[in-house]
Amino acid sequence: MLIDYHTHHVRCGHASGELEDYIKRGIEIGLTQLGLSDHMPLLHVDPQTYWPEMAMSKEELPRYVEECLHLKEKYKDQIDIRVGLEGDYIEGYEPEIAAIINDYPWDYVIGSVHFLGEWDISDFRQVAGWEGKDIYEVYAQYYEAVKKAVRTGLYDYIGHIDVIKRFGYTPDRDPWDLEKAALDTVKEFGLAIELNASGLRMPCKEMFPSRRMLEYCHKVGIPLTIGSDAHHPERLAQYLDEARDLLKLIGFNEIATFHARNRHLVTF
């Protein structure tokens, strides 16, 4: 069972490659399932400061879904396509997010926190936002947003749950209490998380989440799926061999897949 559930495409503005390019690449490298999961349109950024390369426009969302469904049918005999969305959690915009999620026939919705207010903590162009801040307090604010995302019930799993470490900003004290509390909330609400391998090509040089978070997931029974977070077709499934090896080393023998918002565990 070879899967990749986290991919981005030209519509989001900061990736390259058409949806069909990813599907052809997935067939070429032998994926069993490929999840298409582009970014939800932004709902909260002032139009005067909205950078078009942040996410797809609202006008493109129905076209994205239509194309996904068309390609799913076109390639059904060659690869199993799952239609997904990376649905940014934006505090205070829960009804608007719910409307987007409920209006389309998703197989899965990834709940990811990128924004603290209008600051995208995952954007290399906005690293200046860290200047003068207490790093531990930023981590605390971030993990509080993750817990709020989980509690909404809007999502099927949480994406790159410790992406706050992406640029290598580390607090002056161990953030395990924050990480554990977020994972405990995931467990309480019956969600899964992803092992997002893209961290290996980021300044943090570590997958999302860390090994100790993965070990805690195994201990308490939080299901895992995996994704490359590819933003170019050639990066599809990048580092996923390492991701699977790490999961097996920790003791996982099942991985989560999704269809029509239902989770299924399969051996890998």
C-alpha positions as a Markdown table, in Angstrom:
| # | Residue | x | y | z |
|---|---|---|---|---|
| 1 | Met | 0.0 | 0.0 | 0.0 |
| 2 | Leu | 1.8 | 3.1 | -1.3 |
| 3 | Ile | 0.0 | 6.3 | -0.7 |
| 4 | Asp | 0.6 | 10.1 | -0.7 |
| 5 | Tyr | -2.3 | 12.2 | 0.7 |
| 6 | His | -0.7 | 15.6 | 0.8 |
| 7 | Thr | -0.1 | 17.4 | -2.5 |
| 8 | His | -0.3 | 20.9 | -3.9 |
| 9 | His | -0.8 | 22.1 | -7.5 |
| 10 | Val | -0.5 | 25.2 | -9.7 |
| 11 | Arg | -3.9 | 26.6 | -8.5 |
| 12 | Cys | -2.6 | 27.4 | -5.0 |
| 13 | Gly | -0.2 | 29.9 | -6.5 |
| 14 | His | 3.0 | 28.7 | -4.8 |
| 15 | Ala | 3.3 | 25.2 | -6.4 |
| 16 | Ser | 3.8 | 24.0 | -9.9 |
| 17 | Gly | 2.3 | 21.3 | -12.0 |
| 18 | Glu | -1.2 | 20.6 | -13.1 |
| 19 | Leu | -3.4 | 18.0 | -11.2 |
| 20 | Glu | -3.0 | 15.6 | -14.1 |
| 21 | Asp | 0.8 | 15.9 | -13.9 |
| 22 | Tyr | 0.7 | 14.6 | -10.4 |
| 23 | Ile | -1.6 | 11.7 | -11.3 |
| 24 | Lys | 0.7 | 10.7 | -14.2 |
| 25 | Arg | 3.7 | 10.9 | -11.8 |
| 26 | Gly | 1.8 | 8.9 | -9.2 |
| 27 | Ile | 1.2 | 6.1 | -11.8 |
| 28 | Glu | 4.8 | 6.3 | -12.9 |
| 29 | Ile | 6.2 | 5.7 | -9.4 |
| 30 | Gly | 3.6 | 3.0 | -8.5 |
| 31 | Leu | 1.4 | 4.8 | -6.0 |
| 32 | Thr | -1.7 | 2.8 | -4.9 |
| 33 | Gln | -3.6 | 5.9 | -3.8 |
| 34 | Leu | -3.0 | 9.6 | -4.5 |
| 35 | Gly | -4.7 | 12.3 | -2.5 |
| 36 | Leu | -5.2 | 15.7 | -4.2 |
| 37 | Ser | -5.3 | 18.2 | -1.4 |
| 38 | Asp | -4.9 | 21.8 | -2.4 |
| 39 | His | -5.2 | 24.7 | 0.0 |
| 40 | Met | -8.6 | 26.1 | 0.8 |
| 41 | Pro | -9.2 | 29.7 | -0.3 |
| 42 | Leu | -8.2 | 32.2 | 2.3 |
| 43 | Leu | -11.1 | 33.7 | 4.2 |
| 44 | His | -9.5 | 36.1 | 6.6 |
| 45 | Val | -6.7 | 38.1 | 4.9 |
| 46 | Asp | -7.4 | 41.7 | 4.0 |
| 47 | Pro | -7.7 | 41.8 | 0.2 |
| 48 | Gln | -5.2 | 44.7 | 0.2 |
| 49 | Thr | -2.6 | 42.5 | 1.7 |
| 50 | Tyr | -3.6 | 39.1 | 0.1 |
| 51 | Trp | -0.8 | 37.7 | -1.9 |
| 52 | Pro | -2.3 | 35.7 | -4.8 |
| 53 | Glu | 0.4 | 33.0 | -4.3 |
| 54 | Met | -1.0 | 32.1 | -0.8 |
| 55 | Ala | -3.8 | 29.9 | -1.9 |
| 56 | Met | -6.3 | 29.3 | -4.7 |
| 57 | Ser | -9.0 | 31.9 | -5.2 |
| 58 | Lys | -12.6 | 31.3 | -4.2 |
| 59 | Glu | -13.6 | 31.3 | -7.8 |
| 60 | Glu | -11.2 | 28.4 | -8.5 |
| 61 | Leu | -12.5 | 26.1 | -5.8 |
| 62 | Pro | -15.5 | 24.6 | -7.8 |
| 63 | Arg | -13.2 | 24.2 | -10.8 |
| 64 | Tyr | -10.6 | 22.4 | -8.6 |
| 65 | Val | -13.2 | 19.9 | -7.4 |
| 66 | Glu | -14.7 | 19.4 | -10.8 |
| 67 | Glu | -11.2 | 18.7 | -12.3 |
| 68 | Cys | -10.4 | 16.3 | -9.4 |
| 69 | Leu | -13.6 | 14.3 | -10.0 |
| 70 | His | -13.0 | 14.2 | -13.7 |
| 71 | Leu | -9.5 | 12.9 | -13.3 |
| 72 | Lys | -10.5 | 10.4 | -10.7 |
| 73 | Glu | -12.9 | 8.9 | -13.2 |
| 74 | Lys | -10.4 | 9.2 | -16.1 |
| 75 | Tyr | -7.6 | 7.3 | -14.3 |
| 76 | Lys | -9.7 | 4.9 | -12.2 |
| 77 | Asp | -8.2 | 1.9 | -13.8 |
| 78 | Gln | -4.7 | 3.0 | -13.2 |
| 79 | Ile | -4.6 | 4.7 | -9.8 |
| 80 | Asp | -7.0 | 5.3 | -6.9 |
| 81 | Ile | -7.5 | 9.1 | -6.6 |
| 82 | Arg | -8.9 | 10.6 | -3.4 |
| 83 | Val | -10.2 | 14.1 | -3.5 |
| 84 | Gly | -9.2 | 16.2 | -0.6 |
| 85 | Leu | -8.6 | 19.7 | 0.7 |
| 86 | Glu | -6.2 | 21.2 | 3.1 |
| 87 | Gly | -8.6 | 23.3 | 5.1 |
| 88 | Asp | -6.7 | 26.0 | 7.0 |
| 89 | Tyr | -8.1 | 26.5 | 10.5 |
| 90 | Ile | -8.8 | 30.2 | 11.0 |
| 91 | Glu | -10.2 | 31.0 | 14.5 |
| 92 | Gly | -13.4 | 33.0 | 14.2 |
| 93 | Tyr | -14.2 | 31.7 | 10.6 |
| 94 | Glu | -15.5 | 28.3 | 11.6 |
| 95 | Pro | -18.9 | 28.8 | 9.9 |
| 96 | Glu | -17.3 | 29.9 | 6.6 |
| 97 | Ile | -14.9 | 26.9 | 6.7 |
| 98 | Ala | -17.8 | 24.5 | 7.4 |
| 99 | Ala | -19.6 | 25.9 | 4.4 |
| 100 | Ile | -16.7 | 25.1 | 2.1 |
| 101 | Ile | -16.3 | 21.6 | 3.6 |
| 102 | Asn | -20.0 | 20.8 | 3.5 |
| 103 | Asp | -20.5 | 22.0 | -0.1 |
| 104 | Tyr | -18.3 | 19.5 | -1.8 |
| 105 | Pro | -17.9 | 15.7 | -1.9 |
| 106 | Trp | -14.5 | 15.4 | -0.2 |
| 107 | Asp | -12.8 | 12.1 | 0.6 |
| 108 | Tyr | -10.9 | 13.9 | 3.4 |
| 109 | Val | -10.1 | 17.3 | 4.8 |
| 110 | Ile | -6.8 | 18.1 | 6.4 |
| 111 | Gly | -6.9 | 20.5 | 9.3 |
| 112 | Ser | -3.8 | 22.6 | 9.3 |
| 113 | Val | -2.8 | 25.7 | 11.2 |
| 114 | His | -0.7 | 28.0 | 9.2 |
| 115 | Phe | -2.0 | 31.4 | 10.5 |
| 116 | Leu | -1.8 | 33.1 | 13.8 |
| 117 | Gly | -4.0 | 36.0 | 13.0 |
| 118 | Glu | -2.8 | 37.2 | 9.6 |
| 119 | Trp | 0.8 | 35.9 | 10.2 |
| 120 | Asp | 1.5 | 32.8 | 8.3 |
| 121 | Ile | 4.1 | 31.1 | 10.5 |
| 122 | Ser | 4.9 | 28.6 | 7.7 |
| 123 | Asp | 5.7 | 31.2 | 5.0 |
| 124 | Phe | 9.4 | 31.9 | 4.4 |
| 125 | Arg | 8.5 | 35.4 | 3.4 |
| 126 | Gln | 7.1 | 36.1 | 6.8 |
| 127 | Val | 9.9 | 34.9 | 9.1 |
| 128 | Ala | 10.3 | 38.5 | 10.3 |
| 129 | Gly | 7.2 | 37.9 | 12.3 |
| 130 | Trp | 9.3 | 36.0 | 14.8 |
| 131 | Glu | 11.4 | 39.0 | 15.7 |
| 132 | Gly | 11.1 | 40.2 | 19.2 |
| 133 | Lys | 8.6 | 37.4 | 20.2 |
| 134 | Asp | 8.9 | 34.9 | 23.1 |
| 135 | Ile | 9.3 | 31.7 | 21.0 |
| 136 | Tyr | 7.7 | 29.6 | 23.7 |
| 137 | Glu | 4.6 | 31.8 | 23.7 |
| 138 | Val | 4.3 | 31.6 | 19.9 |
| 139 | Tyr | 4.4 | 27.8 | 20.3 |
| 140 | Ala | 1.8 | 28.0 | 23.0 |
| 141 | Gln | -0.5 | 30.1 | 20.8 |
| 142 | Tyr | 0.1 | 27.8 | 17.9 |
| 143 | Tyr | -0.8 | 24.6 | 19.8 |
| 144 | Glu | -3.8 | 26.3 | 21.3 |
| 145 | Ala | -5.0 | 26.9 | 17.7 |
| 146 | Val | -4.4 | 23.2 | 16.8 |
| 147 | Lys | -6.5 | 22.1 | 19.8 |
| 148 | Lys | -9.3 | 24.5 | 18.7 |
| 149 | Ala | -9.1 | 23.1 | 15.1 |
| 150 | Val | -9.5 | 19.6 | 16.5 |
| 151 | Arg | -12.5 | 20.5 | 18.6 |
| 152 | Thr | -14.4 | 22.0 | 15.6 |
| 153 | Gly | -15.1 | 18.5 | 14.3 |
| 154 | Leu | -14.5 | 19.9 | 10.8 |
| 155 | Tyr | -11.5 | 17.8 | 9.9 |
| 156 | Asp | -10.5 | 14.2 | 9.3 |
| 157 | Tyr | -6.9 | 14.6 | 10.4 |
| 158 | Ile | -4.4 | 17.2 | 11.5 |
| 159 | Gly | -1.6 | 18.1 | 9.0 |
| 160 | His | 2.0 | 18.7 | 10.0 |
| 161 | Ile | 1.0 | 19.1 | 13.6 |
| 162 | Asp | 4.4 | 20.6 | 14.7 |
| 163 | Val | 5.0 | 22.7 | 11.6 |
| 164 | Ile | 5.7 | 25.6 | 14.1 |
| 165 | Lys | 9.3 | 24.3 | 14.2 |
| 166 | Arg | 9.7 | 24.6 | 10.4 |
| 167 | Phe | 12.3 | 27.4 | 10.3 |
| 168 | Gly | 14.3 | 26.2 | 13.3 |
| 169 | Tyr | 13.0 | 28.6 | 15.9 |
| 170 | Thr | 13.1 | 26.7 | 19.2 |
| 171 | Pro | 11.9 | 27.8 | 22.6 |
| 172 | Asp | 14.2 | 28.2 | 25.5 |
| 173 | Arg | 12.3 | 25.4 | 27.3 |
| 174 | Asp | 11.0 | 22.1 | 26.2 |
| 175 | Pro | 7.6 | 22.4 | 24.5 |
| 176 | Trp | 6.6 | 18.8 | 25.2 |
| 177 | Asp | 3.8 | 19.9 | 27.5 |
| 178 | Leu | 2.2 | 21.8 | 24.6 |
| 179 | Glu | 2.8 | 19.0 | 22.1 |
| 180 | Lys | 1.4 | 16.4 | 24.4 |
| 181 | Ala | -1.7 | 18.4 | 25.1 |
| 182 | Ala | -2.4 | 18.8 | 21.4 |
| 183 | Leu | -2.0 | 15.1 | 20.8 |
| 184 | Asp | -4.2 | 14.3 | 23.8 |
| 185 | Thr | -6.9 | 16.5 | 22.2 |
| 186 | Val | -6.5 | 14.6 | 18.9 |
| 187 | Lys | -7.0 | 11.4 | 20.7 |
| 188 | Glu | -10.0 | 12.7 | 22.7 |
| 189 | Phe | -11.8 | 13.7 | 19.5 |
| 190 | Gly | -10.9 | 10.6 | 17.5 |
| 191 | Leu | -8.9 | 12.2 | 14.8 |
| 192 | Ala | -5.7 | 11.0 | 13.0 |
| 193 | Ile | -2.6 | 13.0 | 12.2 |
| 194 | Glu | -0.2 | 12.8 | 9.3 |
| 195 | Leu | 3.5 | 12.1 | 9.1 |
| 196 | Asn | 4.5 | 14.8 | 6.8 |
| 197 | Ala | 7.9 | 14.1 | 5.3 |
| 198 | Ser | 8.5 | 17.5 | 3.9 |
| 199 | Gly | 10.2 | 18.7 | 7.1 |
| 200 | Leu | 13.4 | 16.9 | 5.9 |
| 201 | Arg | 13.8 | 19.5 | 3.2 |
| 202 | Met | 13.1 | 22.4 | 5.6 |
| 203 | Pro | 15.5 | 24.3 | 8.0 |
| 204 | Cys | 14.3 | 22.1 | 10.9 |
| 205 | Lys | 15.6 | 19.0 | 9.0 |
| 206 | Glu | 13.0 | 16.7 | 10.7 |
| 207 | Met | 9.7 | 15.3 | 9.6 |
| 208 | Phe | 6.5 | 16.6 | 11.0 |
| 209 | Pro | 5.9 | 15.5 | 13.7 |
| 210 | Ser | 9.0 | 14.6 | 15.7 |
| 211 | Arg | 9.8 | 11.0 | 16.6 |
| 212 | Arg | 8.8 | 11.5 | 20.2 |
| 213 | Met | 5.4 | 12.7 | 19.1 |
| 214 | Leu | 5.1 | 9.7 | 16.8 |
| 215 | Glu | 6.0 | 7.4 | 19.7 |
| 216 | Tyr | 3.4 | 9.0 | 21.9 |
| 217 | Cys | 0.8 | 8.5 | 19.0 |
| 218 | His | 1.7 | 4.8 | 19.0 |
| 219 | Lys | 1.5 | 4.5 | 22.7 |
| 220 | Val | -2.0 | 6.1 | 23.0 |
| 221 | Gly | -3.4 | 4.8 | 19.7 |
| 222 | Ile | -3.6 | 7.8 | 17.4 |
| 223 | Pro | -3.8 | 6.7 | 13.7 |
| 224 | Leu | -1.3 | 8.0 | 11.2 |
| 225 | Thr | -1.4 | 8.8 | 7.5 |
| 226 | Ile | 1.5 | 10.0 | 5.4 |
| 227 | Gly | 2.1 | 12.7 | 2.8 |
| 228 | Ser | 5.0 | 14.4 | 1.0 |
| 229 | Asp | 3.5 | 17.9 | 0.9 |
| 230 | Ala | 4.8 | 17.9 | -2.7 |
| 231 | His | 4.6 | 21.3 | -4.4 |
| 232 | His | 6.1 | 19.9 | -7.7 |
| 233 | Pro | 5.2 | 16.6 | -9.4 |
| 234 | Glu | 8.8 | 15.4 | -9.2 |
| 235 | Arg | 8.6 | 15.7 | -5.4 |
| 236 | Leu | 5.6 | 13.4 | -5.2 |
| 237 | Ala | 6.3 | 10.7 | -2.5 |
| 238 | Gln | 9.6 | 12.4 | -1.6 |
| 239 | Tyr | 11.0 | 10.9 | 1.6 |
| 240 | Leu | 8.0 | 8.6 | 2.1 |
| 241 | Asp | 10.2 | 5.6 | 2.2 |
| 242 | Glu | 11.9 | 7.1 | 5.2 |
| 243 | Ala | 8.5 | 7.9 | 6.7 |
| 244 | Arg | 7.3 | 4.4 | 6.4 |
| 245 | Asp | 10.5 | 3.0 | 7.7 |
| 246 | Leu | 10.3 | 5.2 | 10.8 |
| 247 | Leu | 6.7 | 4.2 | 11.4 |
| 248 | Lys | 7.6 | 0.6 | 11.2 |
| 249 | Leu | 10.6 | 1.1 | 13.5 |
| 250 | Ile | 8.3 | 2.7 | 16.1 |
| 251 | Gly | 5.8 | -0.2 | 15.8 |
| 252 | Phe | 3.1 | 1.0 | 13.5 |
| 253 | Asn | 1.8 | -1.6 | 11.1 |
| 254 | Glu | -1.4 | 0.2 | 9.9 |
| 255 | Ile | -1.9 | 3.5 | 8.1 |
| 256 | Ala | -5.0 | 5.6 | 7.7 |
| 257 | Thr | -6.7 | 6.0 | 4.4 |
| 258 | Phe | -9.9 | 8.0 | 3.7 |
| 259 | His | -12.9 | 7.7 | 1.5 |
| 260 | Ala | -16.1 | 9.9 | 1.6 |
| 261 | Arg | -14.9 | 11.3 | 5.0 |
| 262 | Asn | -14.6 | 7.8 | 6.5 |
| 263 | Arg | -11.3 | 6.5 | 7.8 |
| 264 | His | -10.0 | 3.0 | 7.0 |
| 265 | Leu | -6.9 | 1.5 | 8.4 |
| 266 | Val | -4.8 | -0.7 | 6.1 |
| 267 | Thr | -1.6 | -2.6 | 6.6 |
| 268 | Phe | 1.6 | -1.3 | 5.0 |
